[in-house]
């Protein structure tokens, strides 16, 4: 899009063809490029490695490493925060210094080293005879894995979307659903296999030696295949930007040159300064326009587009608080319910992945085409709103279930550790189903929105900003953690439900008339 096309009026349209299905989409738009297939294969292996390793973190910390429950919780929350915080670093490097491909490849090397160190820390002779060294290596592994996955996170969804950006809107929208689908296939496989390997029977007397080092080595091997898949498609990829240098991540001096972040702050400060000094600027439609005497129109308009998109992300931390209940309080809730000996409380998390694996293809192949035929075209704002509604239902159900647990014998609302009340764990399945449905509408739409509503020069940065909302959600979750004790869990779930419902109403009222950015020009983006 040229500078002449970048007036505010041409930027926004209520019916952006990029963000709705097109019944007249050409057949070529429905084909998956081989480049996208390589990236999706790589992402499958990466998610297998990530979830296969992290599922065992809590048991490993409170077991062989001897961490207390509170310390293990802090370590887990800190690790999750670090994973999403570092996405900002990856986003900036991709847009300023490297191509998205080179950024992913560089951070993958860090990631692989972290996984190998993690496996090394888990040898029995390490945590039995040199526990201090084992803990130090474990912490180093968390640092490297978090840095690696964060650098990949902000770029891989954008990178796969780059491969179809020249096709039609239907393909672009669909690629994010299939990307999310492959994430859940990988995570399901990783959690299932690595959990079983950890407790694999190898003794003739039937004992279950915990073999953490093998359970951590498998993710490392799978991640090696992730790198192989990524490199294997190198010649097929469309690269944006096109002048990246694979080695530049190691050259700090280079990364400070032409920094998008520094330049963005310069545009903002200049706009404020010029406005306070009453500098005359023609055709001012936005306060950032006051920077146009000092910066090109393209740079100012790109920043306007990026900041405008980021305003939509403000509500997402509330959603992530509800979403994160799956890995925190819902597990604690399951531990107070009756369950079969072959099922551990945290394994009910697999329900979320299974539901997504089933429903994403159904939505892509049946639900959305059916709505399209009835002339119902849901834009991202509407889909995000619907996602908040399902998150509200999930938390409301969890609150009602918790209340029922507290009213059930034998322990009622003061349940001793490792004890449970007489209520079956299967009653907990609905929240996982509702959260999975909410992800289809809110999380996937957020990824699509971050990509399609950002300028070409800042796509990875805007995507990283969207992912950073998860960090804020983690902080909010940590803030309410002191209330996560019996007999107050009912109010924790109810509070999350109320917050989601109120946020849903405010979000829709504020953004229902949001004008979507039309970036489609001659069939591309």
C-alpha positions as CSV (number, residue, x, y, z in Angstrom):
1,X,0.0,0.0,0.0
2,X,1.5,3.3,-1.1
3,X,1.6,6.5,1.0
4,X,-1.1,7.9,-1.2
5,X,-3.4,5.1,0.0
6,X,-2.8,5.8,3.6
7,X,-5.2,8.5,4.5
8,X,-7.4,7.8,7.5
9,X,-10.5,7.4,5.3
10,X,-8.9,4.7,3.1
11,X,-7.5,2.8,6.1
12,X,-10.7,1.8,7.7
13,X,-13.8,0.1,6.4
14,X,-16.8,-1.5,8.2
15,X,-16.7,-4.4,5.8
16,X,-13.1,-5.2,5.5
17,X,-12.8,-8.1,3.1
18,X,-9.7,-9.3,5.0
19,X,-11.7,-10.1,8.1
20,X,-14.8,-11.8,6.8
21,X,-15.5,-14.9,4.7
22,X,-15.9,-14.3,1.0
23,X,-18.3,-16.6,-0.8
24,X,-16.7,-15.6,-4.1
25,X,-13.2,-16.6,-3.0
26,X,-11.2,-18.1,-5.7
27,X,-10.4,-21.7,-5.5
28,X,-6.7,-21.0,-5.3
29,X,-7.2,-19.3,-1.9
30,X,-8.2,-22.6,-0.4
31,X,-4.9,-24.4,-1.1
32,X,-2.3,-24.7,1.6
33,X,1.1,-23.7,0.4
34,X,3.9,-26.2,1.0
35,X,5.7,-23.5,3.0
36,X,2.8,-23.3,5.4
37,X,2.9,-27.1,5.8
38,X,6.6,-27.0,6.8
39,X,5.9,-24.3,9.4
40,X,2.8,-26.1,10.8
41,X,4.9,-29.3,11.1
42,X,7.6,-27.5,12.9
43,X,5.0,-26.0,15.3
44,X,3.5,-29.4,16.0
45,X,6.9,-30.6,17.2
46,X,7.6,-27.4,19.2
47,X,4.3,-27.6,21.0
48,X,4.9,-31.3,21.7
49,X,8.2,-30.4,23.2
50,X,6.9,-27.5,25.3
51,X,3.8,-29.2,26.8
52,X,5.5,-32.6,27.1
53,X,8.2,-30.9,29.2
54,X,6.2,-28.4,31.3
55,X,3.4,-30.9,32.3
56,X,5.9,-32.6,34.6
57,X,7.5,-29.4,36.1
58,X,5.3,-29.3,39.2
59,X,5.8,-33.0,40.1
60,X,9.6,-32.7,39.4
61,X,9.9,-29.6,41.6
62,X,8.0,-30.9,44.6
63,X,9.5,-34.4,44.1
64,X,13.2,-34.9,43.3
65,X,14.1,-31.2,43.7
66,X,12.3,-30.9,47.0
67,X,10.5,-27.6,46.4
68,X,7.6,-26.7,48.6
69,X,4.2,-26.2,47.0
70,X,4.3,-22.4,47.2
71,X,7.8,-22.2,45.7
72,X,6.8,-24.6,42.9
73,X,3.7,-22.4,42.2
74,X,5.9,-19.2,42.1
75,X,8.4,-21.0,39.8
76,X,5.6,-22.1,37.4
77,X,4.0,-18.6,37.3
78,X,7.4,-17.0,36.9
79,X,8.3,-19.3,34.1
80,X,4.9,-18.6,32.3
81,X,5.4,-14.9,32.7
82,X,9.0,-15.1,31.3
83,X,7.8,-17.1,28.3
84,X,5.3,-14.4,27.2
85,X,7.5,-11.4,28.3
86,X,10.3,-12.6,26.0
87,X,7.8,-12.6,23.1
88,X,8.4,-8.8,23.0
89,X,12.1,-9.4,22.3
90,X,11.4,-11.8,19.5
91,X,8.9,-9.5,17.9
92,X,11.2,-6.5,17.9
93,X,14.1,-8.5,16.5
94,X,12.0,-10.0,13.7
95,X,10.6,-6.6,12.6
96,X,13.8,-4.6,13.0
97,X,16.8,-6.9,12.5
98,X,15.9,-10.4,11.3
99,X,13.3,-12.0,9.2
100,X,10.7,-14.0,11.1
101,X,12.4,-17.2,9.9
102,X,15.8,-16.2,11.1
103,X,14.4,-15.0,14.5
104,X,12.6,-18.4,15.0
105,X,15.8,-20.3,14.0
106,X,18.0,-18.3,16.3
107,X,15.7,-18.7,19.3
108,X,15.2,-22.4,18.5
109,X,18.9,-23.0,19.1
110,X,18.5,-21.4,22.6
111,X,15.4,-23.5,23.2
112,X,17.1,-26.8,22.2
113,X,20.0,-26.1,24.6
114,X,17.6,-25.4,27.4
115,X,15.7,-28.7,26.8
116,X,19.0,-30.7,26.8
117,X,20.1,-29.0,30.1
118,X,16.7,-29.8,31.5
119,X,17.1,-33.5,30.7
120,X,20.7,-33.4,32.1
121,X,19.4,-31.9,35.4
122,X,17.0,-34.8,35.9
123,X,19.4,-37.7,36.0
124,X,18.9,-39.5,39.4
125,X,22.6,-39.2,40.4
126,X,22.2,-35.4,39.9
127,X,19.2,-34.7,42.1
128,X,20.2,-37.4,44.6
129,X,24.0,-36.6,45.0
130,X,24.2,-33.0,43.7
131,X,20.8,-31.5,44.3
132,X,22.2,-27.9,44.4
133,X,23.7,-28.4,40.9
134,X,20.5,-30.1,39.7
135,X,18.4,-27.1,40.9
136,X,20.8,-24.6,39.3
137,X,20.7,-26.5,35.9
138,X,16.9,-26.7,36.2
139,X,16.6,-22.9,36.7
140,X,19.0,-22.3,33.8
141,X,16.9,-24.6,31.6
142,X,13.7,-22.7,32.5
143,X,15.5,-19.4,31.6
144,X,16.7,-20.7,28.2
145,X,13.4,-22.5,27.4
146,X,11.4,-19.4,28.3
147,X,13.6,-17.2,26.2
148,X,13.5,-19.6,23.3
149,X,9.8,-20.2,23.2
150,X,9.0,-16.5,23.7
151,X,11.1,-15.5,20.7
152,X,9.3,-18.2,18.6
153,X,5.8,-17.3,19.9
154,X,5.6,-13.8,18.6
155,X,6.7,-14.9,15.1
156,X,5.5,-18.3,14.2
157,X,1.8,-17.5,13.8
158,X,2.8,-14.3,11.9
159,X,5.2,-16.3,9.8
160,X,2.7,-18.9,8.7
161,X,0.2,-16.1,7.9
162,X,2.8,-14.5,5.7
163,X,2.8,-17.6,3.5
164,X,-0.9,-17.0,2.6
165,X,-1.2,-13.2,2.8
166,X,-1.2,-13.0,-1.0
167,X,-4.3,-15.3,-1.2
168,X,-7.8,-14.4,-0.2
169,X,-9.3,-13.4,3.1
170,X,-10.9,-16.8,3.7
171,X,-7.5,-18.6,3.6
172,X,-5.9,-16.0,5.9
173,X,-8.7,-16.4,8.4
174,X,-8.7,-20.2,8.2
175,X,-4.9,-20.5,8.6
176,X,-5.1,-19.2,12.1
177,X,-7.7,-21.8,13.1
178,X,-5.6,-24.6,11.6
179,X,-2.5,-23.2,13.3
180,X,-4.4,-23.3,16.6
181,X,-5.5,-26.8,15.8
182,X,-2.0,-28.1,15.2
183,X,-0.9,-26.4,18.5
184,X,-3.5,-28.5,20.4
185,X,-2.6,-31.7,18.5
186,X,1.0,-31.3,19.5
187,X,0.3,-30.3,23.1
188,X,-2.1,-33.3,23.5
189,X,0.5,-35.8,22.1
190,X,3.3,-34.3,24.2
191,X,1.3,-34.3,27.5
192,X,0.0,-37.8,26.9
193,X,3.2,-39.5,25.8
194,X,5.6,-37.7,28.2
195,X,3.3,-38.3,31.2
196,X,3.2,-42.0,30.4
197,X,6.9,-42.3,29.9
198,X,7.6,-40.6,33.2
199,X,5.8,-43.4,35.0
200,X,6.7,-46.3,32.7
201,X,7.0,-49.7,34.5
202,X,10.5,-51.1,34.0
203,X,11.0,-53.1,37.2
204,X,10.0,-56.8,37.4
205,X,8.4,-56.2,40.8
206,X,6.0,-53.8,39.3
207,X,7.4,-50.7,40.9
208,X,7.2,-47.3,39.0
209,X,10.6,-45.6,39.0
210,X,10.2,-42.0,37.9
211,X,12.4,-41.5,34.9
212,X,12.3,-37.7,34.4
213,X,15.4,-37.5,32.3
214,X,13.8,-39.6,29.6
215,X,10.6,-37.7,29.9
216,X,12.6,-34.5,29.3
217,X,14.8,-36.0,26.6
218,X,11.9,-36.9,24.4
219,X,10.8,-33.2,24.1
220,X,14.4,-32.3,23.2
221,X,14.4,-34.9,20.4
222,X,11.0,-33.7,19.1
223,X,12.3,-30.1,19.1
224,X,15.3,-31.2,17.0
225,X,12.8,-32.4,14.5
226,X,11.0,-29.1,14.7
227,X,14.2,-27.3,13.6
228,X,14.7,-29.9,10.8
229,X,11.1,-29.2,9.6
230,X,11.7,-25.4,9.7
231,X,15.0,-25.5,7.9
232,X,13.6,-28.1,5.4
233,X,11.2,-25.5,4.0
234,X,13.7,-22.7,3.8
235,X,13.6,-22.4,0.0
236,X,9.8,-22.2,-0.1
237,X,9.2,-19.4,2.5
238,X,8.0,-15.9,1.8
239,X,10.2,-13.7,4.0
240,X,9.2,-10.4,5.6
241,X,11.2,-8.3,6.0
242,X,13.6,-9.5,3.3
243,X,16.9,-8.2,4.5
244,X,17.3,-10.1,7.8
245,X,20.6,-11.4,9.0
246,X,20.6,-14.8,10.7
247,X,23.6,-13.9,12.9
248,X,22.4,-10.4,14.0
249,X,20.9,-11.6,17.2
250,X,24.4,-12.1,18.5
251,X,25.5,-8.6,17.5
252,X,23.8,-6.3,20.0
253,X,25.1,-3.1,18.4
254,X,23.2,-3.9,15.2
255,X,19.9,-4.4,17.0
256,X,19.9,-0.8,18.3
257,X,20.1,0.7,14.8
258,X,16.7,1.7,13.4
259,X,14.8,0.2,16.4
260,X,11.1,0.3,15.8
261,X,10.5,0.8,19.5
262,X,12.9,3.8,19.8
263,X,11.5,5.3,16.6
264,X,7.9,4.8,17.8
265,X,8.7,6.7,21.0
266,X,10.3,9.4,19.0
267,X,7.2,9.8,16.9
268,X,5.0,9.9,20.0
269,X,7.3,12.4,21.8
270,X,7.5,14.6,18.7
271,X,3.8,14.6,18.2
272,X,3.3,15.7,21.9
273,X,6.0,18.4,21.6
274,X,4.6,19.8,18.4
275,X,1.1,19.9,19.7
276,X,2.2,21.7,22.9
277,X,4.2,24.2,20.8
278,X,1.1,24.7,18.5
279,X,3.0,23.7,15.4
280,X,0.6,24.0,12.4
281,X,0.0,20.7,10.7
282,X,-2.6,20.5,7.9
283,X,-5.4,17.9,8.0
284,X,-4.9,16.7,11.5
285,X,-7.2,13.8,12.3
286,X,-5.3,12.2,15.0
287,X,-2.9,13.6,17.7
288,X,0.0,11.6,16.1
289,X,-0.4,13.6,12.9
290,X,1.5,16.4,14.7
291,X,4.6,14.3,14.1
292,X,4.3,14.4,10.3
293,X,6.5,17.5,9.8
294,X,9.4,15.4,11.3
295,X,8.6,11.9,10.1
296,X,7.3,10.4,6.9
297,X,3.5,9.9,6.6
298,X,4.0,6.2,6.3
299,X,5.8,5.9,9.7
300,X,3.2,8.0,11.4
301,X,0.3,6.0,9.9
302,X,1.9,2.7,10.7
303,X,2.2,3.7,14.3
304,X,-1.4,4.9,14.4
305,X,-2.5,1.6,13.0
306,X,-0.5,-0.4,15.5
307,X,-1.6,1.6,18.5
308,X,-5.2,1.4,17.4
309,X,-5.1,-2.4,17.1
310,X,-3.4,-2.7,20.6
311,X,-6.3,-0.8,22.3
312,X,-8.5,-3.9,21.6
313,X,-6.0,-6.1,23.5
314,X,-6.7,-4.2,26.8
315,X,-9.5,-6.6,27.7
316,X,-7.6,-9.8,27.1
317,X,-5.9,-10.1,30.6
318,X,-9.4,-10.7,32.1
319,X,-9.9,-13.5,29.6
320,X,-6.5,-15.1,30.4
321,X,-7.3,-15.1,34.1
322,X,-10.3,-17.4,33.3
323,X,-8.4,-19.4,30.8
324,X,-5.5,-20.0,33.3
325,X,-7.9,-21.6,35.8
326,X,-7.3,-24.8,33.8
327,X,-3.7,-25.1,34.9
328,X,-4.3,-23.8,38.5
329,X,-7.5,-23.8,40.4
330,X,-9.4,-26.4,38.3
331,X,-6.6,-28.9,39.1
332,X,-6.9,-28.1,42.8
333,X,-10.7,-28.6,42.4
334,X,-10.3,-31.9,40.7
335,X,-8.0,-33.1,43.6
336,X,-11.0,-32.7,46.0
337,X,-13.2,-34.9,43.9
338,X,-13.4,-38.7,43.5
339,X,-11.5,-40.0,40.5
340,X,-10.3,-43.4,39.2
341,X,-6.8,-44.5,40.2
342,X,-5.7,-44.4,36.6
343,X,-6.6,-40.7,36.2
344,X,-4.6,-37.9,37.8
345,X,-6.2,-34.5,38.5
346,X,-4.1,-32.6,36.0
347,X,-4.8,-35.0,33.2
348,X,-8.3,-33.6,32.8
349,X,-6.6,-30.8,31.0
350,X,-6.4,-33.1,28.0
351,X,-10.2,-32.5,27.6
352,X,-9.5,-29.0,26.4
353,X,-7.1,-30.2,23.7
354,X,-9.4,-33.0,22.6
355,X,-12.3,-30.6,22.3
356,X,-10.3,-28.2,20.2
357,X,-8.9,-30.9,18.0
358,X,-12.5,-32.0,17.3
359,X,-14.2,-28.6,17.0
360,X,-11.7,-26.5,15.1
361,X,-12.2,-28.5,11.9
362,X,-16.0,-28.5,12.5
363,X,-16.0,-24.8,12.8
364,X,-13.8,-24.3,9.8
365,X,-15.5,-26.8,7.5
366,X,-19.1,-26.6,8.7
367,X,-20.1,-23.9,11.1
368,X,-18.5,-20.8,9.5
369,X,-19.5,-21.9,5.9
370,X,-23.1,-22.4,7.2
371,X,-23.2,-19.0,8.8
372,X,-21.7,-17.5,5.6
373,X,-24.5,-19.1,3.5
374,X,-27.0,-17.4,5.8
375,X,-25.2,-14.1,5.3
376,X,-23.9,-14.1,8.9
377,X,-20.3,-12.8,8.8
378,X,-18.8,-12.6,12.2
379,X,-16.0,-10.1,12.4
380,X,-13.2,-10.4,15.0
381,X,-14.9,-8.0,17.5
382,X,-18.1,-10.1,17.5
383,X,-16.1,-13.4,17.7
384,X,-14.1,-12.1,20.7
385,X,-17.3,-11.1,22.4
386,X,-18.8,-14.5,21.9
387,X,-15.6,-16.0,23.4
388,X,-15.9,-13.9,26.5
389,X,-19.5,-15.2,26.8
390,X,-18.4,-18.9,26.8
391,X,-15.6,-18.0,29.3
392,X,-18.3,-16.5,31.5
393,X,-20.3,-19.8,31.3
394,X,-17.2,-21.9,32.1
395,X,-16.4,-19.9,35.3
396,X,-20.1,-19.8,36.3
397,X,-20.3,-23.5,36.1
398,X,-17.0,-23.9,38.0
399,X,-18.4,-21.7,40.8
400,X,-21.6,-23.7,41.0
401,X,-19.7,-27.0,41.0
402,X,-17.4,-25.7,43.7
403,X,-20.4,-24.7,45.8
404,X,-21.8,-28.3,45.3
405,X,-18.4,-29.7,46.4
406,X,-18.6,-27.6,49.6
407,X,-22.0,-28.9,50.3
408,X,-21.0,-32.5,49.9
409,X,-19.8,-34.9,52.6
410,X,-17.6,-35.9,54.2
411,X,-15.4,-32.8,54.5
412,X,-17.7,-30.1,53.1
413,X,-15.9,-26.7,52.7
414,X,-12.7,-27.7,54.7
415,X,-11.1,-30.5,52.7
416,X,-7.8,-31.8,54.0
417,X,-4.9,-32.2,51.7
418,X,-5.0,-35.5,49.6
419,X,-8.7,-36.0,50.7
420,X,-11.9,-35.6,48.6
421,X,-15.6,-35.2,48.9
422,X,-18.1,-37.7,47.5
423,X,-18.6,-36.1,44.1
424,X,-17.3,-37.6,40.8
425,X,-14.5,-35.8,38.9
426,X,-16.5,-36.2,35.6
427,X,-18.7,-33.3,36.7
428,X,-15.7,-31.1,35.9
429,X,-15.6,-31.8,32.2
430,X,-18.0,-29.0,31.1
431,X,-15.7,-26.1,32.1
432,X,-13.0,-27.5,29.9
433,X,-15.4,-27.8,27.0
434,X,-16.7,-24.2,27.4
435,X,-13.2,-22.8,27.7
436,X,-12.2,-24.7,24.6
437,X,-15.1,-23.2,22.7
438,X,-14.1,-19.7,24.0
439,X,-10.6,-20.2,22.6
440,X,-12.0,-20.8,19.1
441,X,-13.7,-17.4,19.3
442,X,-11.4,-15.3,21.4
443,X,-7.9,-16.6,21.3
444,X,-7.8,-17.5,17.6
445,X,-9.6,-14.3,16.7
446,X,-7.0,-12.4,18.7
447,X,-4.2,-13.9,16.7
448,X,-5.9,-13.1,13.5
449,X,-6.7,-9.6,14.6
450,X,-3.1,-8.9,15.7
451,X,-1.8,-9.9,12.3
452,X,-4.4,-8.4,10.0
453,X,-4.8,-5.1,11.8
454,X,-1.1,-4.3,12.1
455,X,1.1,-2.6,9.5
456,X,3.6,-4.7,7.6
457,X,6.5,-3.1,9.4
458,X,5.2,-4.0,12.9
459,X,3.4,-7.3,12.6
460,X,5.6,-9.2,14.9
461,X,5.7,-6.4,17.5
462,X,1.9,-6.1,17.5
463,X,1.6,-9.9,17.8
464,X,4.1,-9.8,20.7
465,X,2.0,-7.1,22.4
466,X,-1.1,-9.4,22.1
467,X,0.8,-12.3,23.6
468,X,2.1,-10.0,26.4
469,X,-1.5,-9.6,27.6
470,X,-1.0,-13.2,28.9
471,X,1.7,-11.9,31.2
472,X,-0.7,-9.4,32.7
473,X,-3.3,-12.1,33.1
474,X,-0.7,-14.2,35.0
475,X,0.0,-11.2,37.3
476,X,-3.7,-10.8,38.0
477,X,-3.9,-14.5,38.7
478,X,-1.0,-14.2,41.2
479,X,-2.7,-11.2,42.8
480,X,-5.8,-13.2,43.7
481,X,-3.8,-16.3,44.7
482,X,-4.1,-15.6,48.4
483,X,-7.9,-16.0,48.1
484,X,-7.4,-19.5,46.5
485,X,-8.0,-21.5,49.6
486,X,-11.0,-23.3,51.1
487,X,-13.7,-22.2,51.6
488,X,-13.3,-19.3,49.2
489,X,-12.8,-21.0,45.8
490,X,-16.5,-20.5,45.0
491,X,-16.0,-16.7,45.1
492,X,-12.8,-16.9,43.1
493,X,-14.6,-18.6,40.2
494,X,-17.6,-16.3,40.6
495,X,-15.4,-13.3,40.6
496,X,-13.8,-14.4,37.3
497,X,-17.2,-15.1,35.8
498,X,-18.5,-11.6,36.8
499,X,-15.3,-10.0,35.5
500,X,-15.6,-11.8,32.1
501,X,-19.3,-10.8,31.8
502,X,-18.7,-7.1,32.6
503,X,-15.7,-7.0,30.4
504,X,-17.7,-8.6,27.6
505,X,-20.4,-5.9,27.8
506,X,-17.9,-3.0,28.0
507,X,-15.8,-4.5,25.1
508,X,-18.8,-4.8,22.8
509,X,-20.2,-1.4,23.7
510,X,-16.9,0.3,23.1
511,X,-15.7,-1.6,20.0
512,X,-18.9,-2.7,18.3
513,X,-18.5,0.0,15.6
514,X,-14.8,-0.6,15.3
515,X,-13.7,0.1,11.7
516,X,-11.5,-2.7,10.5
517,X,-8.3,-1.9,8.6
518,X,-8.6,-2.9,4.9
519,X,-5.2,-4.0,3.8
520,X,-6.4,-6.0,0.8
521,X,-5.1,-4.6,-2.5
522,X,-5.1,-6.6,-5.7
523,X,-5.8,-9.8,-3.8
524,X,-3.0,-9.5,-1.3
525,X,-2.2,-8.0,2.0
